[in-house]
Amino acid sequence: MAPVTTQLPVHGSVRLSEEQILLRDAVRVLADEQIAPRAAEIDRAAEWPEDVRRLLADHDILAIPFAEQHGGLGGDLLTLCLAIEQISRHCATSGLILAVQALGAIPIQVAGTPEQQDRWLPGLASGDKLIAFGLTEADAGSDPSGIRTRAVRDGGDYVIDGSKRFISHGSVAEYVVVFAVTNPDAEKPSRRLSAILVETDRPGFRVTRLEHKMGIRGSPTAELAFDGVRVPVGNRLGEEGHGFPIAMQTFERSRPGIAAQAVGIAQGALEVAARYATERRQFGKPIGELQMVQAMLADMDASTEAARQLLYTACVEIEAGSPDAARWAAIAKLVAGDAAMRVTTDAVQVLGGYGYIDDYPVERMMRDAKITQLYEGTQQIQRLIVARALLARGS
Ligand SMILES: Cc1cc2nc3c(=O)[nH]c(=O)nc-3n(C[C@H](O)[C@H](O)[C@H](O)COP(=O)(O)OP(=O)(O)OC[C@H]3O[C@@H](n4cnc5c(N)ncnc54)[C@H](O)[C@@H]3O)c2cc1C
């Protein structure tokens, strides 16, 4: 029997370039000065922060994941994740603006023709247009084989009928990449879907519901209806029937963004807790001098740093074209999501009763952390991906 071994990183340890450090620090300052003061209100009002979208566009932060030829900064995956991390340190909703813009654009980047890329990417890079990613349906979450939305050829058009659920930015985006059934009788189940870009001003497109959520409350999560929405065949990304592999390729590059959001949330909570521990006095001394509080802070720091280093390594491996990209993306999200949940829960603990009220940001961070264990594949699905990759090596 062949031994089942773990694959070692092949592209070496991560050392940030001078450019990456400059960009990270610039985003950090912007987030400290202009996003942090807005975060509590964005959560309380549960309203889309259009001002933050403009801020990110005006400072070319939304341009990071786009090639220079499309008006972008040509940032690699690690650079994108550094930016998402710094924004999410204060506001997970704001970090998601960048993460979803990157997510929605990946199908165009990996499967679009040069003409399609020239048509759609410059507007996304400038931040004038937003894009959403429409895979999930009411009966198709972890299992995309349950997708029922149909796209039927009619001359030079597809006519799309169906609905999508839980689509981030679905109510504010100009474009949605819709994964719809074009080949219901395909022999292989993975050849049933196609990825089609739908402009949301087309007749028959409607936002039918916005979710009321535990966290990332400023990020609109929309239910979308498609009633006979007509789009040209030229809006299809990649081959007909290749939607599923395009979605999976997309997740290999987008899950690190969610891991970055998780690392940012954890780091933000750690910083608040550490500061509080030096200020809050009980039993005649700062609680930071109590060993049990110190242990909590040390564990929080260790978990956050471990998740961060794994994420950075995953980014380098994926960017270098690792054949193990799906596993790297999955373990980064798995470890970072769990770290964010644990660290934010402990941050509330360090603040005691004050952690549980909204005078301090850690209760919001704890609510925000939870989504990183759910979207872009739940933690159970990440484990399945990792186990599959591991066991495939033994066979
Ligand atoms: C706020 C928010 C934003 C979102 N944004 C988007 C978006 O922009 N675009 C988009 O397409 N989707 C989006 N989603 C959808 C999200 O990706 C799904 O909710 C997620 O993939 C899980 O699907 P589900 O909710 O249907 O849960 P289900 O698939 O019903 O899972 C329920 C439970 O069963 C477990 N489970 C399911 N299958 C297995 C299995 N094989 N083995 C072990 N356990 C399993 C799950 O882990 C989970 O614990 C968003 C969701 C939320 C809440």
The ligand as an ORCA input file, in Angstrom:
! r2SCAN-3c Opt
* xyz 0 1
  C     -24.383     35.668      4.735
  C     -24.226     34.693      3.636
  C     -23.660     35.085      2.435
  C     -23.545     34.184      1.378
  N     -23.044     34.596      0.180
  C     -23.117     33.770     -0.908
  C     -22.799     34.241     -2.215
  O     -22.387     35.385     -2.398
  N     -22.952     33.394     -3.269
  C     -23.407     32.111     -3.112
  O     -23.534     31.405     -4.111
  N     -23.701     31.628     -1.868
  C     -23.575     32.430     -0.782
  N     -23.914     31.965      0.482
  C     -24.338     30.587      0.623
  C     -23.374     29.726      1.422
  O     -22.238     29.446      0.664
  C     -24.133     28.472      1.855
  O     -25.037     28.879      2.869
  C     -23.229     27.377      2.357
  O     -22.486     26.845      1.289
  C     -23.979     26.233      3.035
  O     -25.130     25.860      2.327
  P     -26.511     25.734      3.114
  O     -26.690     26.993      3.867
  O     -27.565     25.356      2.149
  O     -26.292     24.570      4.162
  P     -26.489     23.008      3.904
  O     -25.760     22.571      2.699
  O     -27.938     22.681      4.000
  O     -25.753     22.405      5.176
  C     -26.365     22.261      6.454
  C     -25.385     21.527      7.384
  O     -25.085     20.218      6.845
  C     -23.686     20.080      6.687
  N     -23.401     19.297      5.487
  C     -23.936     19.435      4.225
  N     -23.408     18.534      3.395
  C     -22.493     17.828      4.115
  C     -21.625     16.735      3.813
  N     -21.561     16.205      2.596
  N     -20.864     16.231      4.812
  C     -20.914     16.757      6.055
  N     -21.728     17.767      6.410
  C     -22.492     18.313      5.448
  C     -23.156     21.513      6.528
  O     -21.783     21.594      6.840
  C     -24.035     22.247      7.508
  O     -23.532     22.099      8.803
  C     -23.985     32.836      1.557
  C     -24.535     32.445      2.784
  C     -24.675     33.349      3.799
  C     -25.308     32.904      5.086
*
